[in-house]
Amino acid sequence: MLGNIIGGFIVILVGATLAPTVANEVAGAKANTNITGASSTIIGLTTLFYCLAIASAGIGIATVGLRNSGLM
């Protein structure tokens, strides 16, 4: 139980720490190439999708820990 909750927080912490790096790389990819239209939009949303995936993974791991302990 406690291991899953701590694991969820670690996933969120590491993911949040790497989010600026992902955003910088996405900005660099958009600046250094001739990407237009829908491709530019999808590449621009990559950071949002990354942050949503990190949040949902951390919440999912913590939820499993709470469910195993009987709190949920």
C-alpha positions in Angstrom: 0.0 0.0 0.0 2.6 2.6 1.1 4.9 1.5 -1.7 2.3 2.1 -4.3 1.5 5.6 -2.9 5.2 6.5 -2.7 5.7 5.1 -6.2 2.9 7.3 -7.5 4.4 10.4 -6.0 7.8 9.5 -7.4 6.3 9.1 -10.9 4.7 12.5 -10.6 7.9 14.1 -9.2 10.1 12.7 -11.9 7.6 13.5 -14.7 7.1 17.1 -13.5 10.9 17.5 -13.3 11.3 16.4 -16.9 8.3 18.4 -18.3 10.4 21.6 -19.0 12.9 19.5 -20.9 10.1 18.0 -23.0 8.7 21.5 -23.6 12.1 22.8 -24.7 12.7 19.9 -27.1 9.2 20.4 -28.6 9.8 24.1 -29.1 13.2 23.3 -30.7 11.6 20.8 -33.0 9.0 23.3 -34.1 11.6 26.1 -34.6 14.2 24.1 -36.5 11.9 22.4 -39.1 9.4 23.5 -41.6 6.4 22.0 -39.9 3.0 23.5 -40.8 -0.7 22.7 -40.4 -1.9 19.8 -38.4 1.6 18.5 -37.8 2.5 21.7 -36.0 -0.6 21.5 -33.9 0.0 17.9 -32.9 3.7 18.6 -32.0 2.6 21.6 -30.0 0.2 19.4 -28.0 2.9 16.9 -27.2 3.8 18.6 -23.9 0.2 18.6 -22.8 -0.2 14.9 -23.6 3.0 14.2 -21.7 1.8 16.0 -18.6 -1.6 14.3 -18.7 0.1 10.9 -19.1 2.4 11.5 -16.1 -0.5 12.7 -14.0 -2.8 9.8 -14.9 0.0 7.3 -14.3 0.8 8.7 -10.8 -2.9 8.9 -9.9 -3.5 5.3 -11.1 -0.6 3.9 -9.1 -1.7 5.8 -5.9 -5.3 4.6 -6.5 -4.2 1.0 -6.6 -2.4 1.5 -3.4 -5.4 3.0 -1.7 -7.6 0.3 -3.1 -5.3 -2.4 -1.7 -5.4 -0.8 1.7 -9.2 -0.7 1.7 -9.6 3.1 1.7 -11.2 3.2 -1.7 
